């Protein structure tokens, strides 16, 4: 059945492609954060273990919202490790970094998600796609706040 929500198919496709990159970055950040939750050690263990759990829980919900928005636009959401690796701007870790390096890596990864979301925003704004613009704004807000909070732990 045709989608007739006031956004042309080619615009929906372009926005969905951008959201797919946001989804890949967010999922990669989710995996990185969960990995750190499991493997953090040192004097900040309890603080970081709990904080990383809160962060990956929020990211898991975000992944679902982003994927559902892609589907609402009439496009299939990527969902494989291969697709995410090809689309993501976030690098994977080799091994298990020390706690402070984990924090720095997460700051960079949250900022990468923000940059990706910011890059998609004009395509949504141009055609009046307020639901996508709202979703992107939320992701930028959460990413910037989380990066600030993490950065404050090592500054």
GROMACS elastic network, one bead per residue, 0.5 to 0.9 nm:
[ bonds ]
;  ai    aj funct       b0    kb
    2    74     6  0.89431   500
    3     6     6  0.86021   500
    3     7     6  0.86770   500
    3     8     6  0.87833   500
    3     9     6  0.80845   500
    3    73     6  0.80608   500
    3    74     6  0.71955   500
    4     7     6  0.72668   500
    4     8     6  0.80283   500
    5     8     6  0.82088   500
    6   127     6  0.87012   500
    6   128     6  0.88048   500
    6   129     6  0.89183   500
    7    10     6  0.83599   500
    7    11     6  0.64112   500
    7    12     6  0.63539   500
    7    73     6  0.87911   500
    7   127     6  0.66504   500
    7   128     6  0.79449   500
    7   129     6  0.74187   500
    8    11     6  0.53601   500
    8    12     6  0.62493   500
    8    13     6  0.86879   500
    8   127     6  0.86566   500
    9    13     6  0.60635   500
    9    14     6  0.86239   500
    9    73     6  0.84072   500
    9    74     6  0.83475   500
   10    13     6  0.50651   500
   10    14     6  0.62544   500
   10    15     6  0.86760   500
   11    14     6  0.50849   500
   11    15     6  0.61293   500
   11    16     6  0.84328   500
   11   123     6  0.75811   500
   11   124     6  0.81969   500
   11   127     6  0.74527   500
   12    15     6  0.51884   500
   12    16     6  0.59807   500
   12    17     6  0.85533   500
   12    70     6  0.86468   500
   12    73     6  0.56042   500
   12    74     6  0.74239   500
   12    75     6  0.79814   500
   12   124     6  0.86019   500
   12   129     6  0.89389   500
   13    16     6  0.50583   500
   13    17     6  0.61377   500
   13    18     6  0.87207   500
   13    70     6  0.89163   500
   13    73     6  0.74866   500
   13    74     6  0.79359   500
   13    75     6  0.68036   500
   14    17     6  0.51657   500
   14    18     6  0.64596   500
   14    19     6  0.87096   500
   14   120     6  0.89360   500
   14   123     6  0.73525   500
   14   124     6  0.89065   500
   15    18     6  0.51388   500
   15    19     6  0.61391   500
   15    20     6  0.85585   500
   15    70     6  0.81872   500
   15    73     6  0.82494   500
   15   120     6  0.68299   500
   15   121     6  0.85330   500
   15   123     6  0.60916   500
   15   124     6  0.62198   500
   15   129     6  0.89830   500
   15   132     6  0.82323   500
   16    20     6  0.59845   500
   16    21     6  0.87176   500
   16    69     6  0.80824   500
   16    70     6  0.52203   500
   16    71     6  0.83050   500
   16    73     6  0.67649   500
   16    74     6  0.84206   500
   16    75     6  0.65601   500
   16    76     6  0.85896   500
   16    77     6  0.81090   500
   17    20     6  0.50289   500
   17    21     6  0.66921   500
   17    22     6  0.89365   500
   17    70     6  0.83454   500
   17    75     6  0.86398   500
   17    77     6  0.89712   500
   17   120     6  0.88563   500
   18    21     6  0.52522   500
   18    22     6  0.65182   500
   18    23     6  0.86910   500
   18   116     6  0.79189   500
   18   117     6  0.78664   500
   18   119     6  0.78908   500
   18   120     6  0.53353   500
   18   121     6  0.87338   500
   18   123     6  0.85335   500
   19    23     6  0.59718   500
   19    24     6  0.84824   500
   19    66     6  0.68310   500
   19    67     6  0.79886   500
   19    69     6  0.81995   500
   19    70     6  0.66557   500
   19    77     6  0.88021   500
   19   116     6  0.87077   500
   19   117     6  0.76056   500
   19   120     6  0.70307   500
   19   132     6  0.85274   500
   19   136     6  0.86499   500
   20    24     6  0.61003   500
   20    25     6  0.85703   500
   20    66     6  0.80243   500
   20    67     6  0.76666   500
   20    70     6  0.73689   500
   20    77     6  0.65708   500
   20    78     6  0.65853   500
   20    84     6  0.84504   500
   20    87     6  0.73478   500
   20    88     6  0.89329   500
   21    24     6  0.50182   500
   21    25     6  0.61297   500
   21    26     6  0.84463   500
   21    84     6  0.78771   500
   21    87     6  0.52773   500
   21    88     6  0.59629   500
   21    89     6  0.80587   500
   21   113     6  0.88763   500
   21   116     6  0.70221   500
   21   117     6  0.83559   500
   21   120     6  0.89310   500
   22    25     6  0.51474   500
   22    26     6  0.59837   500
   22    27     6  0.84810   500
   22    63     6  0.88727   500
   22    66     6  0.77046   500
   22    87     6  0.85337   500
   22    88     6  0.77286   500
   22   113     6  0.63869   500
   22   114     6  0.86016   500
   22   116     6  0.59332   500
   22   117     6  0.59169   500
   22   120     6  0.83502   500
   22   136     6  0.87010   500
   23    26     6  0.50523   500
   23    27     6  0.59837   500
   23    28     6  0.84166   500
   23    62     6  0.84470   500
   23    63     6  0.60073   500
   23    64     6  0.87349   500
   23    66     6  0.60324   500
   23    67     6  0.67426   500
   23    77     6  0.84505   500
   23    78     6  0.81028   500
   23    84     6  0.78972   500
   23    87     6  0.86810   500
   23    88     6  0.82206   500
   23   113     6  0.89135   500
   24    27     6  0.51773   500
   24    28     6  0.60087   500
   24    29     6  0.84505   500
   24    63     6  0.85774   500
   24    78     6  0.79254   500
   24    79     6  0.85640   500
   24    81     6  0.88834   500
   24    83     6  0.77435   500
   24    85     6  0.72810   500
   24    86     6  0.84109   500
   24    87     6  0.58165   500
   24    89     6  0.81886   500
   24    90     6  0.87466   500
   25    28     6  0.51290   500
   25    29     6  0.60539   500
   25    30     6  0.85050   500
   25    84     6  0.74822   500
   25    85     6  0.88066   500
   25    87     6  0.75358   500
   25    89     6  0.62646   500
   25    90     6  0.61509   500
   25   109     6  0.80120   500
   25   110     6  0.87938   500
   25   112     6  0.75321   500
   25   113     6  0.57455   500
   25   116     6  0.78913   500
   26    29     6  0.50289   500
   26    30     6  0.60554   500
   26    31     6  0.86976   500
   26    59     6  0.66563   500
   26    60     6  0.84644   500
   26    62     6  0.75649   500
   26    63     6  0.63400   500
   26    66     6  0.89755   500
   26    88     6  0.83773   500
   26   109     6  0.88305   500
   26   110     6  0.83963   500
   26   113     6  0.64594   500
   27    31     6  0.62624   500
   27    32     6  0.85960   500
   27    59     6  0.73844   500
   27    60     6  0.75802   500
   27    62     6  0.87889   500
   27    63     6  0.62415   500
   27    84     6  0.75610   500
   27    88     6  0.86859   500
   28    31     6  0.51455   500
   28    32     6  0.61806   500
   28    33     6  0.85805   500
   28    81     6  0.89079   500
   28    84     6  0.72439   500
   28    85     6  0.79413   500
   28    88     6  0.70820   500
   28    89     6  0.89292   500
   28    90     6  0.67628   500
   28    91     6  0.83254   500
   28    92     6  0.78797   500
   28   109     6  0.87585   500
   29    33     6  0.59942   500
   29    34     6  0.84449   500
   29    56     6  0.80969   500
   29    59     6  0.77363   500
   29    90     6  0.73345   500
   29   106     6  0.76078   500
   29   109     6  0.63425   500
   29   110     6  0.73278   500
   29   113     6  0.82510   500
   30    33     6  0.52053   500
   30    34     6  0.60930   500
   30    35     6  0.85110   500
   30    55     6  0.79295   500
   30    56     6  0.52031   500
   30    57     6  0.81673   500
   30    58     6  0.87109   500
   30    59     6  0.55887   500
   30    60     6  0.66213   500
   30    63     6  0.85055   500
   31    34     6  0.51153   500
   31    35     6  0.60005   500
   31    36     6  0.85527   500
   31    56     6  0.77533   500
   32    35     6  0.50723   500
   32    36     6  0.62211   500
   32    37     6  0.86463   500
   32    56     6  0.86718   500
   32    92     6  0.73364   500
   32    93     6  0.78477   500
   32   102     6  0.89856   500
   32   105     6  0.89618   500
   32   106     6  0.78672   500
   32   109     6  0.88925   500
   33    36     6  0.50716   500
   33    37     6  0.61441   500
   33    38     6  0.87572   500
   33    52     6  0.59023   500
   33    53     6  0.77665   500
   33    55     6  0.71411   500
   33    56     6  0.57636   500
   33    59     6  0.89996   500
   33   102     6  0.86065   500
   33   106     6  0.73083   500
   34    38     6  0.63669   500
   34    39     6  0.87147   500
   34    52     6  0.68340   500
   34    53     6  0.69493   500
   34    55     6  0.85183   500
   34    56     6  0.58725   500
   34    57     6  0.88365   500
   35    38     6  0.53173   500
   35    39     6  0.62617   500
   35    40     6  0.84085   500
   35    96     6  0.84991   500
   36    39     6  0.50838   500
   36    40     6  0.54329   500
   36    48     6  0.86079   500
   36    49     6  0.78007   500
   36    52     6  0.70976   500
   36    96     6  0.77525   500
   36    97     6  0.84741   500
   36    99     6  0.83254   500
   36   102     6  0.68356   500
   37    40     6  0.58972   500
   37    48     6  0.71968   500
   37    50     6  0.75869   500
   37    51     6  0.81926   500
   37    52     6  0.52697   500
   37    53     6  0.62042   500
   37    56     6  0.85470   500
   38    49     6  0.73873   500
   39    49     6  0.85089   500
   39    96     6  0.70535   500
   39    97     6  0.89149   500
   40    44     6  0.84646   500
   40    45     6  0.60629   500
   40    46     6  0.89517   500
   40    48     6  0.72710   500
   40    49     6  0.67002   500
   40    96     6  0.81329   500
   40    97     6  0.82939   500
   40    98     6  0.73186   500
   40    99     6  0.59449   500
   40   102     6  0.81210   500
   41    44     6  0.72839   500
   41    45     6  0.51518   500
   41    46     6  0.87092   500
   41    48     6  0.88379   500
   41    49     6  0.86951   500
   41    98     6  0.74595   500
   41    99     6  0.65579   500
   42    45     6  0.53217   500
   42    46     6  0.88711   500
   42    98     6  0.82456   500
   42    99     6  0.70015   500
   43    46     6  0.79619   500
   43    47     6  0.88888   500
   43    99     6  0.89810   500
   44    47     6  0.54774   500
   44    48     6  0.59371   500
   44    49     6  0.82306   500
   44    99     6  0.76050   500
   45    48     6  0.53458   500
   45    49     6  0.57089   500
   45    50     6  0.84420   500
   45    99     6  0.80846   500
   46    49     6  0.51342   500
   46    50     6  0.61662   500
   46    51     6  0.84294   500
   47    50     6  0.55166   500
   47    51     6  0.60624   500
   47    52     6  0.85325   500
   48    52     6  0.57636   500
   48    53     6  0.83126   500
   48    99     6  0.81313   500
   48   103     6  0.87957   500
   49    52     6  0.53609   500
   49    53     6  0.63070   500
   49    54     6  0.89160   500
   50    53     6  0.51118   500
   50    54     6  0.64298   500
   50    55     6  0.87474   500
   51    54     6  0.51853   500
   51    55     6  0.62629   500
   51    56     6  0.87615   500
   52    56     6  0.60851   500
   52    57     6  0.84396   500
   53    56     6  0.53037   500
   53    57     6  0.60734   500
   53    58     6  0.86235   500
   54    57     6  0.52418   500
   54    58     6  0.63288   500
   54    59     6  0.87218   500
   55    58     6  0.52225   500
   55    59     6  0.62081   500
   55    60     6  0.87031   500
   55   146     6  0.82258   500
   56    60     6  0.60602   500
   56    61     6  0.87236   500
   57    60     6  0.51711   500
   57    61     6  0.66269   500
   57    62     6  0.87892   500
   58    61     6  0.53454   500
   58    62     6  0.63075   500
   58    63     6  0.88270   500
   59    63     6  0.61124   500
   59    64     6  0.87314   500
   60    63     6  0.52347   500
   60    64     6  0.66583   500
   60    65     6  0.89843   500
   61    64     6  0.53253   500
   61    65     6  0.64692   500
   61    66     6  0.88480   500
   62    65     6  0.50735   500
   62    66     6  0.61478   500
   62    67     6  0.85553   500
   62   139     6  0.78682   500
   63    66     6  0.52685   500
   63    67     6  0.61606   500
   63    68     6  0.85585   500
   64    67     6  0.52118   500
   64    68     6  0.60604   500
   64    69     6  0.85822   500
   65    68     6  0.51540   500
   65    69     6  0.61872   500
   65    70     6  0.87428   500
   65   135     6  0.80838   500
   66    69     6  0.51425   500
   66    70     6  0.63841   500
   66    71     6  0.87944   500
   66    77     6  0.87398   500
   66   132     6  0.87356   500
   66   135     6  0.75505   500
   66   136     6  0.88988   500
   67    70     6  0.51129   500
   67    71     6  0.63805   500
   67    72     6  0.87202   500
   67    76     6  0.83593   500
   67    77     6  0.55587   500
   67    78     6  0.79605   500
   67    79     6  0.88138   500
   68    72     6  0.61242   500
   68    73     6  0.86601   500
   68    77     6  0.78748   500
   69    73     6  0.63324   500
   69    74     6  0.88490   500
   69    77     6  0.88837   500
   69   131     6  0.81499   500
   69   132     6  0.71303   500
   69   135     6  0.85360   500
   70    73     6  0.51907   500
   70    74     6  0.67718   500
   70    75     6  0.57360   500
   70    76     6  0.67192   500
   70    77     6  0.58930   500
   70   132     6  0.89975   500
   71    74     6  0.50458   500
   71    75     6  0.51400   500
   71    76     6  0.56850   500
   71    77     6  0.63998   500
   72    75     6  0.74043   500
   73    76     6  0.88074   500
   78    81     6  0.89839   500
   78    83     6  0.61605   500
   78    84     6  0.71020   500
   79    82     6  0.84952   500
   79    83     6  0.67486   500
   79    84     6  0.71215   500
   80    83     6  0.51854   500
   80    84     6  0.61803   500
   80    85     6  0.85031   500
   81    84     6  0.50891   500
   81    85     6  0.59643   500
   81    86     6  0.85548   500
   82    85     6  0.51226   500
   82    86     6  0.62525   500
   82    87     6  0.86881   500
   83    86     6  0.51680   500
   83    87     6  0.61813   500
   83    88     6  0.84701   500
   84    87     6  0.50833   500
   84    88     6  0.56632   500
   85    88     6  0.54365   500
   85    89     6  0.82706   500
   85    90     6  0.85323   500
   85    91     6  0.86931   500
   86    89     6  0.84728   500
   88    91     6  0.78632   500
   89   109     6  0.84957   500
   89   112     6  0.68516   500
   89   113     6  0.81637   500
   89   116     6  0.81647   500
   90   108     6  0.83920   500
   90   109     6  0.59560   500
   90   112     6  0.68154   500
   90   113     6  0.82437   500
   91   109     6  0.82362   500
   93    96     6  0.71682   500
   93    97     6  0.78300   500
   93   105     6  0.89233   500
   94    97     6  0.81005   500
   96    99     6  0.89929   500
   96   102     6  0.83809   500
   97   100     6  0.80600   500
   97   101     6  0.57987   500
   97   102     6  0.59175   500
   98   101     6  0.53123   500
   98   102     6  0.61998   500
   98   103     6  0.88540   500
   99   103     6  0.64001   500
   99   104     6  0.88135   500
  100   103     6  0.50849   500
  100   104     6  0.63340   500
  100   105     6  0.86060   500
  100   153     6  0.86252   500
  100   154     6  0.69703   500
  101   105     6  0.59738   500
  101   106     6  0.84690   500
  102   105     6  0.50665   500
  102   106     6  0.61265   500
  102   107     6  0.86245   500
  103   106     6  0.51544   500
  103   107     6  0.62517   500
  103   108     6  0.87795   500
  103   150     6  0.60583   500
  103   151     6  0.73459   500
  103   153     6  0.79556   500
  103   154     6  0.77211   500
  104   107     6  0.50774   500
  104   108     6  0.63720   500
  104   109     6  0.86439   500
  104   147     6  0.89887   500
  104   150     6  0.76077   500
  104   151     6  0.71156   500
  104   154     6  0.80246   500
  105   108     6  0.51945   500
  105   109     6  0.61337   500
  105   110     6  0.86631   500
  106   110     6  0.59808   500
  106   111     6  0.83614   500
  106   146     6  0.89111   500
  106   147     6  0.73130   500
  106   150     6  0.75922   500
  107   110     6  0.53071   500
  107   111     6  0.61761   500
  107   112     6  0.85939   500
  107   143     6  0.87454   500
  107   144     6  0.89148   500
  107   146     6  0.76443   500
  107   148     6  0.76783   500
  107   149     6  0.88124   500
  107   150     6  0.62541   500
  107   151     6  0.64395   500
  108   111     6  0.51141   500
  108   112     6  0.61331   500
  108   113     6  0.88207   500
  108   147     6  0.76514   500
  109   113     6  0.63858   500
  109   114     6  0.87044   500
  109   143     6  0.88636   500
  109   147     6  0.84735   500
  110   113     6  0.51583   500
  110   114     6  0.63472   500
  110   115     6  0.87466   500
  110   140     6  0.88514   500
  110   142     6  0.86586   500
  110   143     6  0.50605   500
  110   144     6  0.70517   500
  110   146     6  0.71716   500
  110   147     6  0.58730   500
  111   115     6  0.61957   500
  111   116     6  0.86303   500
  111   140     6  0.85931   500
  111   143     6  0.64342   500
  111   144     6  0.66822   500
  111   147     6  0.66681   500
  112   115     6  0.50536   500
  112   116     6  0.61598   500
  112   117     6  0.85687   500
  112   143     6  0.87495   500
  113   116     6  0.51025   500
  113   117     6  0.60949   500
  113   118     6  0.84615   500
  113   139     6  0.78202   500
  113   140     6  0.75144   500
  113   143     6  0.68875   500
  114   117     6  0.51286   500
  114   118     6  0.59789   500
  114   119     6  0.84983   500
  114   136     6  0.85330   500
  114   139     6  0.68779   500
  114   141     6  0.81458   500
  114   142     6  0.86957   500
  114   143     6  0.58827   500
  114   144     6  0.69259   500
  115   118     6  0.50260   500
  115   119     6  0.61130   500
  115   120     6  0.88272   500
  115   140     6  0.80776   500
  116   119     6  0.50879   500
  116   120     6  0.65644   500
  116   121     6  0.89020   500
  117   120     6  0.52513   500
  117   121     6  0.63114   500
  117   136     6  0.55795   500
  117   137     6  0.79037   500
  117   139     6  0.71362   500
  117   140     6  0.66020   500
  118   121     6  0.51943   500
  118   122     6  0.77286   500
  118   136     6  0.72646   500
  118   137     6  0.81716   500
  118   140     6  0.72550   500
  119   122     6  0.68476   500
  119   123     6  0.83386   500
  120   123     6  0.57683   500
  120   124     6  0.68590   500
  120   125     6  0.89517   500
  120   133     6  0.87151   500
  120   136     6  0.79124   500
  121   124     6  0.52905   500
  121   125     6  0.60343   500
  121   126     6  0.85021   500
  121   132     6  0.79549   500
  121   133     6  0.60207   500
  121   136     6  0.66523   500
  121   137     6  0.82097   500
  122   126     6  0.58069   500
  122   127     6  0.87590   500
  122   133     6  0.85607   500
  123   126     6  0.52922   500
  123   127     6  0.68727   500
  123   128     6  0.89065   500
  123   129     6  0.84214   500
  124   127     6  0.57455   500
  124   128     6  0.62566   500
  124   130     6  0.71434   500
  124   131     6  0.86598   500
  124   132     6  0.62463   500
  124   133     6  0.58387   500
  125   128     6  0.51084   500
  125   129     6  0.59340   500
  125   130     6  0.70228   500
  125   132     6  0.84569   500
  125   133     6  0.63684   500
  126   129     6  0.76915   500
  127   130     6  0.86988   500
  128   131     6  0.87970   500
  128   133     6  0.83508   500
  129   132     6  0.56360   500
  129   133     6  0.62085   500
  129   134     6  0.86813   500
  130   134     6  0.58744   500
  130   135     6  0.84278   500
  131   134     6  0.51360   500
  131   135     6  0.62141   500
  131   136     6  0.86555   500
  132   136     6  0.60908   500
  132   137     6  0.84709   500
  133   136     6  0.51184   500
  133   137     6  0.60506   500
  133   138     6  0.86067   500
  134   137     6  0.50260   500
  134   138     6  0.61868   500
  134   139     6  0.86566   500
  135   138     6  0.51597   500
  135   139     6  0.62937   500
  135   140     6  0.86939   500
  136   139     6  0.50556   500
  136   140     6  0.61355   500
  136   141     6  0.85626   500
  137   140     6  0.51020   500
  137   141     6  0.61142   500
  137   142     6  0.86355   500
  138   141     6  0.50881   500
  138   142     6  0.61574   500
  138   143     6  0.84379   500
  139   142     6  0.52445   500
  139   143     6  0.59308   500
  139   144     6  0.84429   500
  140   143     6  0.50850   500
  140   144     6  0.59463   500
  140   145     6  0.84236   500
  141   144     6  0.53285   500
  141   145     6  0.61027   500
  141   146     6  0.84869   500
  142   145     6  0.52140   500
  142   146     6  0.59596   500
  142   147     6  0.84474   500
  143   146     6  0.51911   500
  143   147     6  0.60114   500
  143   148     6  0.84957   500
  144   147     6  0.51629   500
  144   148     6  0.61287   500
  144   149     6  0.86584   500
  145   148     6  0.50856   500
  145   149     6  0.61926   500
  145   150     6  0.86384   500
  146   149     6  0.50751   500
  146   150     6  0.61184   500
  146   151     6  0.84042   500
  147   150     6  0.51541   500
  147   151     6  0.58769   500
  147   152     6  0.84553   500
  148   151     6  0.50438   500
  148   152     6  0.60956   500
  148   153     6  0.88950   500
  149   152     6  0.51621   500
  149   153     6  0.68057   500
  150   153     6  0.53643   500
  150   154     6  0.73142   500
  151   154     6  0.56650   500
  151   155     6  0.61391   500
  152   155     6  0.53114   500
